Amino acid sequence: MIDSGHLDRRGRRVTLRPVDDDNWRAVADVAPHDDQRRFVAALGARYLLVSAHSEVWTSLAVYADETVVGHVMWGVDDDGSHWIGGMLIDAAEQKRGVGRATVRTLAAWLGAKDGNPPVRLSYHPDNLQAAALYTSLGFHPTCAMDDEELIAEQTL
């Protein structure tokens, strides 16, 4: 379990835990708002498949106290940079600070690994909510693109 002590706006502790036999169905069912589907997967199941069939990505369940509320992945690139990807917070749990606590928790954990490498993520330039969140957490656009997504980086 990855726990940096961050709380959401309801005072629930946000932790990141391995996806396992007990929680994978709840993670697979995580779904965003309909209008967000042009930026993220329609269900957490897609990200679970990506990480199950990839040597790069590892899925984590996002918990608020003892309830699964989302999904996030992490990976290490060939250049040693650490990546956050596939963050999906269930529509019913959005606007409560869960996404912010998730990124803060995972970025701190990744940044402490292997000599403080840069932590990167990407988002579609039209996803203004994501851009505002990541900028407020110290991620700066690099001007590089990954497919149609802008890459942002946080260095410690």
VMD Tcl script that draws the C-alpha trace (Angstrom):
set ca {
  {0.00 0.00 0.00}
  {1.18 3.50 -0.84}
  {0.00 5.98 1.77}
  {1.29 9.54 1.99}
  {-1.39 10.61 4.47}
  {-3.34 12.71 1.96}
  {-7.06 13.17 2.55}
  {-9.85 14.03 0.16}
  {-12.27 16.89 0.88}
  {-14.49 14.55 2.87}
  {-11.63 13.68 5.19}
  {-11.14 10.20 3.77}
  {-7.57 8.87 3.56}
  {-6.57 8.27 -0.06}
  {-4.28 5.26 -0.55}
  {-3.01 3.32 -3.54}
  {-3.08 -0.46 -3.37}
  {-2.20 -3.34 -5.67}
  {-5.01 -4.66 -7.82}
  {-5.79 -8.14 -6.54}
  {-8.45 -10.85 -6.43}
  {-10.49 -8.86 -3.91}
  {-10.66 -5.49 -5.68}
  {-10.16 -5.99 -9.43}
  {-13.89 -6.00 -10.23}
  {-14.45 -2.71 -8.43}
  {-11.46 -1.20 -10.26}
  {-12.69 -2.53 -13.61}
  {-16.08 -0.87 -13.06}
  {-14.69 2.62 -12.35}
  {-16.21 4.99 -14.94}
  {-15.76 8.71 -15.67}
  {-18.45 11.18 -16.64}
  {-19.65 10.63 -20.21}
  {-18.09 13.88 -21.46}
  {-14.65 12.80 -20.16}
  {-14.49 9.71 -22.34}
  {-12.69 11.54 -25.12}
  {-9.75 11.95 -22.70}
  {-9.79 8.72 -20.67}
  {-11.01 5.15 -20.96}
  {-14.73 4.50 -20.52}
  {-14.00 1.95 -17.79}
  {-11.10 1.04 -15.54}
  {-11.11 -2.39 -17.20}
  {-9.25 -1.00 -20.21}
  {-6.36 0.19 -18.05}
  {-6.27 -3.14 -16.23}
  {-5.85 -4.87 -19.59}
  {-3.09 -2.46 -20.61}
  {-1.11 -3.16 -17.45}
  {-1.78 -6.92 -17.61}
  {-0.34 -7.08 -21.12}
  {2.51 -4.60 -20.70}
  {5.93 -4.84 -19.19}
  {5.91 -1.10 -18.51}
  {2.69 -0.32 -16.64}
  {1.53 -1.41 -13.18}
  {-2.08 -0.77 -12.13}
  {-3.05 0.43 -8.68}
  {-6.48 0.70 -7.08}
  {-7.30 4.13 -5.65}
  {-9.05 3.91 -2.29}
  {-10.83 6.52 -0.19}
  {-10.73 4.91 3.24}
  {-11.82 1.34 2.40}
  {-13.75 2.05 -0.82}
  {-12.34 1.68 -4.34}
  {-12.88 5.02 -6.08}
  {-10.44 4.90 -8.97}
  {-7.51 3.52 -10.92}
  {-4.00 4.80 -11.67}
  {-0.94 3.26 -13.33}
  {2.76 3.85 -12.98}
  {5.72 2.85 -15.11}
  {9.40 3.43 -15.77}
  {10.57 4.60 -19.20}
  {13.81 3.60 -20.93}
  {15.42 6.90 -19.87}
  {14.71 6.17 -16.19}
  {11.86 8.65 -15.87}
  {8.86 7.51 -13.87}
  {5.38 7.91 -15.33}
  {1.86 8.30 -14.01}
  {-0.80 7.13 -16.43}
  {-4.33 5.85 -16.70}
  {-5.75 7.87 -13.82}
  {-9.48 7.43 -13.68}
  {-11.61 8.58 -10.76}
  {-15.19 7.33 -10.70}
  {-17.73 9.98 -11.75}
  {-19.50 9.77 -8.38}
  {-16.22 10.52 -6.58}
  {-15.00 13.48 -8.63}
  {-14.72 17.05 -7.32}
  {-13.78 15.70 -3.88}
  {-10.00 15.97 -4.07}
  {-9.42 12.27 -4.75}
  {-7.54 12.89 -8.01}
  {-5.34 15.53 -6.38}
  {-4.51 13.22 -3.47}
  {-3.84 10.36 -5.90}
  {-1.34 12.34 -7.98}
  {0.35 13.79 -4.88}
  {0.69 10.34 -3.33}
  {1.98 8.58 -6.43}
  {4.29 11.41 -7.53}
  {5.93 11.53 -4.09}
  {6.38 7.76 -4.06}
  {7.78 7.65 -7.61}
  {10.00 10.68 -7.01}
  {11.59 9.00 -4.01}
  {12.57 5.92 -6.03}
  {15.90 5.44 -7.77}
  {17.54 8.77 -6.89}
  {14.71 11.22 -7.50}
  {14.04 10.76 -11.22}
  {11.68 13.09 -13.04}
  {8.02 12.12 -12.78}
  {6.07 12.53 -16.00}
  {2.50 12.24 -17.17}
  {0.56 13.22 -20.24}
  {-2.83 14.73 -20.96}
  {-4.79 15.95 -23.94}
  {-4.30 19.72 -24.42}
  {-8.10 20.20 -24.50}
  {-8.46 18.60 -21.06}
  {-8.40 21.86 -19.14}
  {-9.32 20.24 -15.82}
  {-6.34 17.89 -16.01}
  {-4.02 20.71 -17.10}
  {-5.10 22.86 -14.13}
  {-4.72 19.99 -11.66}
  {-1.29 18.94 -12.86}
  {0.02 22.51 -13.06}
  {-1.17 23.19 -9.51}
  {0.80 20.11 -8.39}
  {4.06 21.33 -9.95}
  {3.98 19.56 -13.32}
  {5.29 21.69 -16.15}
  {4.59 21.05 -19.85}
  {7.73 19.96 -21.70}
  {6.42 20.84 -25.18}
  {6.95 17.19 -26.13}
  {3.96 15.14 -27.25}
  {3.02 11.48 -26.89}
  {0.51 10.74 -29.62}
  {-2.01 13.55 -29.11}
  {-1.11 14.21 -25.48}
  {1.14 16.88 -23.99}
  {3.89 15.55 -21.70}
  {4.35 17.32 -18.38}
  {7.15 16.77 -15.87}
  {7.69 17.31 -12.18}
  {11.25 17.33 -10.84}
  {12.23 17.37 -7.21}
}
mol new
graphics top color blue
foreach p $ca { graphics top sphere $p radius 0.5 }
foreach p [lrange $ca 0 end-1] q [lrange $ca 1 end] { graphics top cylinder $p $q radius 0.2 }
display resetview
